[in-house]
């Protein structure tokens, strides 16, 4: 059935609430999750979908095993819903602009390791546009890729851009990975520690599939070294930091994870050969969907703010490198004395 015919029927007989319920179920693939997102009872969601299906006259969803999938008609209605809500969101923001305010809604999906960066960006952006509401979902890479595939968010912050996804990506800010240890660890203050020396230390590893873990293993492999034996595996950077402070081992984390305590707190950055591992975080959005005015405003903001964050990181890394040079010079001086 042509989309023009479906849109005509929906415009005459369907309600925006029915379209909103259908869009949420189609995007989330779940009646329960759609009900939670819309603050509705699940029977209400089912009733609204039945009314919309009756209006269209063809099934919109089908159950395959435990998964809910769109029928061909459902995909057409879903595409029309996205166009309608995109237009309404832009209209709302344009009206707000005419009133001298800016409002709207932004859904942001973020990789776990970037959870320190995202609140900072949203806080700064929120001060510029206090009328904009945010929905922030922090999750691991596997779940974030699912959200990208299902178009669950407007924008995403992640590490290595995924292959096989129809998305647009922009380099956001550097994400240097460094070796961290407790402040009283015997390696603190030693210059130019050989990478092989780390194999003598108990390692606290991120979970399998983590980009940080993969980058660490690739570095050891490139140097012909066996991977470090993990004393424990943790999925949370905060849990890893607490384990480091408790003296349970060393770890490799993003320098951003020390945003609150800084590099002079209870956790020290070790001067290890091959570090920092230079990585980036990327901002991504679906390729086939034109960014709303809110999304475009955030894109413009983070490109500018990202440059400022990158400059601060460069200064922090330069400070670490100056300390490395100073320690190396002192060690050389003592050796020749």
C-alpha positions in Angstrom: 0.0 0.0 0.0 1.4 3.4 -0.9 2.4 5.6 1.9 0.3 8.5 0.6 -2.9 6.4 1.0 -1.9 5.4 4.6 -1.1 8.9 5.6 -4.5 10.0 4.3 -6.3 7.5 6.4 -4.3 8.3 9.5 -4.9 12.0 9.0 -8.7 11.4 8.9 -9.2 8.8 11.5 -6.2 8.2 13.8 -5.1 10.3 16.8 -1.7 11.6 17.6 -1.8 9.5 20.8 -2.3 6.3 18.8 0.6 7.2 16.5 2.8 8.0 19.5 2.0 4.6 21.1 2.7 2.8 17.8 6.0 4.6 17.2 7.2 3.7 20.7 6.3 0.0 20.4 7.9 -0.1 16.9 11.0 1.6 18.0 11.5 -0.3 21.3 10.1 -3.6 20.1 8.2 -4.1 23.3 4.7 -3.3 24.7 6.1 -3.2 28.2 9.0 -0.8 27.4 6.7 1.5 25.4 4.2 1.6 28.3 7.1 2.5 30.7 8.4 5.2 28.4 5.0 6.8 27.8 3.9 6.3 31.5 0.8 4.3 30.4 -0.6 1.0 31.5 0.1 -1.9 29.2 -3.6 -2.5 28.4 -3.9 1.1 27.3 -1.0 0.6 24.9 -2.6 -2.5 23.5 -6.0 -0.7 23.1 -4.5 2.2 21.3 -2.6 -0.1 18.9 -5.8 -2.0 18.2 -7.7 1.2 17.3 -4.9 2.2 15.0 -4.7 -1.2 13.3 -8.5 -1.1 12.8 -8.2 2.3 11.2 -5.5 1.2 8.8 -7.2 -2.1 8.0 -4.0 -4.2 7.9 -1.8 -5.7 10.6 1.0 -3.4 11.7 2.9 -5.8 13.9 3.6 -9.5 14.0 5.0 -11.8 16.7 8.0 -14.0 15.6 9.1 -16.1 18.6 9.5 -13.6 21.4 10.2 -10.7 19.2 7.8 -8.1 17.8 8.4 -7.1 14.2 6.8 -4.7 11.8 4.8 -5.9 8.9 5.3 -4.1 5.5 2.4 -1.9 6.3 3.8 -1.3 9.8 7.1 -0.1 8.3 5.2 2.4 6.1 3.2 3.7 9.1 6.3 3.9 11.2 8.1 6.0 8.5 5.1 8.3 8.4 5.1 8.6 12.2 8.7 9.6 12.2 8.0 12.3 9.6 5.0 13.6 11.6 6.8 13.8 14.9 9.9 15.2 13.4 7.8 18.0 11.8 5.9 18.6 15.1 9.2 18.8 17.1 10.6 21.4 14.6 7.3 23.3 14.7 7.4 23.4 18.5 10.9 24.7 18.5 10.2 27.3 15.9 7.2 28.6 17.9 9.4 28.7 21.0 12.0 30.7 19.1 9.3 33.2 18.1 8.5 33.5 21.8 12.1 34.1 22.6 12.7 30.7 24.2 13.9 27.4 22.9 12.4 24.1 24.0 12.3 20.5 22.8 13.5 17.0 23.7 16.8 15.3 23.1 17.5 11.5 23.5 21.1 10.7 23.9 22.6 7.1 24.0 26.1 6.9 25.5 28.7 4.2 25.8 29.6 3.5 29.5 33.1 4.9 29.3 31.8 8.3 28.2 29.4 8.7 31.1 31.8 11.3 32.6 31.7 13.4 29.4 27.9 13.3 28.6 26.6 15.0 31.8 29.2 17.8 31.3 28.0 18.4 27.7 24.3 18.2 28.7 24.9 20.5 31.6 26.6 23.2 29.5 24.0 22.8 26.7 21.1 22.9 29.2 22.4 26.3 30.6 22.2 27.7 27.0 18.8 26.2 26.3 17.0 25.7 29.7 13.7 24.7 27.9 15.2 21.5 26.4 14.6 18.2 28.2 17.0 15.3 28.1 16.8 11.6 28.2 20.2 10.0 28.8 20.8 6.3 28.4 24.3 5.0 29.5 25.0 1.4 28.5 27.6 -1.0 27.2 28.7 -1.2 23.6 26.6 -4.3 22.7 23.3 -2.7 24.0 24.2 0.7 22.4 24.6 -0.9 19.0 21.1 -2.4 19.5 19.7 1.0 20.3 21.4 2.4 17.1 19.9 -0.4 15.0 16.4 0.3 16.4 16.7 4.1 16.2 16.0 4.5 19.9 17.8 7.8 20.3 18.5 11.0 18.5 22.3 11.0 19.0 24.9 8.6 20.3 28.4 9.0 21.9 30.6 5.9 21.4 34.2 4.8 20.8 35.1 3.1 17.6 32.4 3.8 15.0 30.6 0.5 14.2 30.7 -1.1 10.8 27.5 -2.0 8.9 25.3 0.8 10.4 23.7 3.5 8.3 24.9 6.4 10.5 26.8 9.6 10.3 29.8 10.0 12.7 31.8 13.0 13.8 35.0 12.9 15.9 34.0 14.5 19.2 36.9 14.6 21.6 40.1 12.6 22.2 39.8 9.7 24.7 43.3 9.0 25.9 43.7 5.7 27.8 46.3 5.7 30.6 47.5 3.2 33.2 46.2 4.0 36.7 47.4 2.8 40.1 46.8 3.7 43.7 48.8 6.8 44.9 51.1 4.6 47.1 51.9 2.0 44.4 55.7 1.4 44.1 55.6 2.3 40.3 54.3 5.8 40.9 56.9 8.3 40.0 59.1 5.9 38.0 59.8 7.2 34.5 59.3 5.4 31.3 58.1 2.0 32.7 58.5 -0.8 30.2 55.2 -2.2 29.0 56.5 -5.7 29.8 56.9 -4.6 33.5 53.1 -4.4 33.8 52.8 -8.2 33.3 54.1 -8.5 36.9 51.2 -6.5 38.3 47.6 -7.8 39.0 45.3 -6.3 36.4 41.7 -5.1 36.8 40.1 -5.5 33.4 37.0 -4.2 31.8 34.5 -6.8 30.6 35.0 -8.7 27.3 33.7 -6.5 24.4 34.8 -3.3 26.0 36.6 -0.9 23.7 39.1 -0.1 26.4 39.9 -3.7 27.0 40.3 -4.3 23.2 42.7 -1.4 22.9 44.8 -2.7 25.7 45.1 -6.2 24.3 45.9 -4.8 20.8 48.8 -2.8 22.3 50.3 -5.9 24.1 49.8 -8.0 20.9 51.6 -5.3 18.8 54.6 -5.5 21.1 54.7 -9.3 20.9 53.7 -9.7 24.6 51.1 -12.0 26.1 48.0 -10.3 27.3 47.9 -9.4 31.0 46.2 -11.8 33.3 43.2 -10.1 34.8 42.8 -10.5 38.6 39.2 -9.5 38.2 36.8 -8.2 35.5 34.5 -5.3 36.2 32.0 -3.6 33.9 32.0 -0.2 35.8 34.8 2.3 35.7 33.8 3.5 39.1 34.1 0.0 40.5 37.5 -0.3 38.9 38.6 3.0 40.4 37.5 1.9 43.8 39.4 -1.4 43.4 42.5 0.5 42.3 42.4 2.7 45.4 41.9 -0.4 47.6 45.2 -1.7 46.2 43.7 -4.7 44.3 45.7 -3.9 41.1 46.3 -1.5 38.3 44.1 -0.8 35.3 43.8 1.1 32.0 41.0 3.6 31.9 40.1 6.8 30.0 41.8 9.9 31.4 38.3 11.4 31.4 37.4 9.0 34.3 39.5 11.2 36.6 37.4 14.2 35.8 36.3 14.7 39.4 39.3 13.7 41.5 42.0 14.9 39.0 45.4 13.3 38.4 46.7 14.4 41.9 44.0 12.5 43.9 44.1 9.0 45.3 44.7 7.5 41.8 47.9 8.2 40.0 48.7 7.9 36.3 51.7 5.7 35.7 54.4 6.7 33.1 54.3 3.6 30.9 55.8 3.1 27.4 53.1 3.1 24.7 50.7 5.2 26.7 48.6 7.2 26.5 46.8 5.1 23.9 45.2 7.7 21.7 41.5 7.0 21.0 38.5 9.2 20.2 34.9 9.4 21.1 32.5 9.9 18.2 29.1 11.5 17.9 26.7 9.6 15.7 23.1 10.0 14.4 21.0 8.0 11.9 22.0 8.8 8.3 18.5 8.7 6.8 16.9 11.0 9.4 17.3 14.8 9.1 18.4 16.2 12.5 15.7 18.1 14.3 16.4 21.7 15.3 17.2 20.5 18.8 19.6 17.8 17.6 21.2 20.3 15.2 21.6 22.8 18.0 23.3 20.2 20.1 25.5 19.1 17.2 26.7 22.7 16.7 27.3 23.1 20.4 29.3 19.9 21.0 31.5 20.6 18.0 32.6 23.8 19.6 32.7 22.5 23.2 34.6 19.4 22.0 37.4 21.6 20.7 37.7 23.3 24.1 37.7 19.9 25.9 40.4 18.6 23.5 42.6 21.6 24.3 42.3 21.0 28.0 43.2 17.3 27.5 46.2 18.3 25.4 47.4 20.5 28.3 46.9 17.6 30.8 48.8 15.1 28.6 51.5 17.7 28.0 51.9 18.0 31.8 52.2 14.2 32.1 54.8 14.2 29.4 56.8 17.1 31.0 56.8 15.0 34.3 58.1 12.1 32.3 60.9 14.1 30.8 61.8 15.6 34.1 61.9 12.2 35.8 64.0 10.7 33.0 66.5 13.5 33.2 66.8 13.1 37.0 67.2 9.3 36.6 69.9 9.8 34.0 71.7 12.3 36.3 71.7 10.0 39.2 73.0 7.1 37.1 75.9 9.2 35.8 76.8 10.7 39.2 
